[in-house]
Amino acid sequence: MEYTSLIDFLQHFETSRVIAFLKEMNVGELIYNPAFLGITAGLALLALFMKWRVLLATIVSVTGFVGLISYTLQQETSLTAMTDKTLIVFVFGGVAIVSVVIYLLFIKTD
């Protein structure tokens, strides 16, 4: 095994490069990409059928929160008024996602 090729490969994962990549990537646009949604749904179905509850909970929580945050940021939510409908959607959507994750991880039995 050549260690020089491994070191060259791992140099692409420097922190500065990873942060630059994450800054360029727009997660808000990614959540509306049909290919991303299809792959995510396929992985979720695979995790459901294979009974990989932790992976399923991770997929549901990450995708749900990214979609919820993207929706909230598009609506220009104001924190000054507690009657803002988008803020209410964000709070109850977050509660729903956390409830599903708790169910998948702790309550559901095989």
N, C-alpha and C positions, 0 to 999 in steps of 0.2 A: 504494500500500500504506500502510495506516495503522499507524503505530508505536505509537499509544496503545493500540489493541486488542491488539497483540502484547505490550506491556508489561503490560497488565492480565492477559492470559493467563499470562504467565510469573511473575507475582506469586503465583500459586497453587502454584508449585513452590519456595517458600522452604524452607530447610533445616529450620526449626522445624516447619513443617507436614508435611513428609515424615517426619520423625522421629516426630511425634505419630501419623501414619497407620500407620507400621510398628509402633509400640507397641500400637495398638488391634487390628491384624491378628494373628490367632493362626495361625501357620503349621502348628502341629500339627493343628488342625482342618481346615485347608485341604487337607491331603494325603489326607483321607478323604472329601472332597466329590466325588461322582460327576461333576459338571459339570467341575470342575477336572481330574480324571483323564482325562475324555473329551477335553477340549480339548488337554491335554498329549500324549495318545496320538495325536491327530490331527496335531498339529504335528510330533511325532516321525516319524510315517509320511510326512508331506509332506517333511520333511527327508531321510528315507531314500530316497524315490523321486526327489527332485530332486538327490540326491547332495551335499547341503549338510552335509558332515561336521562342520564346526565347530559349526553350530547343533545338530546331532544330539548331539554330544558334550556341549554345554552343557546341553541338555534332560535328557539321561540323568544327568549328574553332579549337577545342581541337584536334580532330582526324587529321585534316589537318596539323596543325602545328607540331604535334608529328611526323607524317609521313615525313614532309618536313625536320625537324631537323634531324631525323634518317637518311634520305637519304643523307643529306649534310655532316653529320659526318662520314658516311661510305666512302665517296668519298675523304676524306682528303683535304678539301677546303683550299686554301691559300688566305689570304687577301692581299698579297703583289701585286698580279697581278689582275688588274680589268678586264682582259679578261678571267678569269677562268670561264668555262662553268657552273660548279656547283654553283658558287656564283650567276651567272645570273639566274639559275633555282630557287635558293633560293629567290632572290629578286622578280622575277615575280610570283613565286608560292605564296609568302606572299601577294603580291598585289592582286592576284586572290582570295585568301581566305578572305582577308579583304573586297574585293568588294562583295563577296557572303554574308558575314555577314551583311554588310551595306544594301544590297538589302533585306535580310530577315527581318531585324529589322525595317528599316525606309521606304523603298519604297513599298514593297509588301503590298497590301491590301487584306482583306478577301473578 
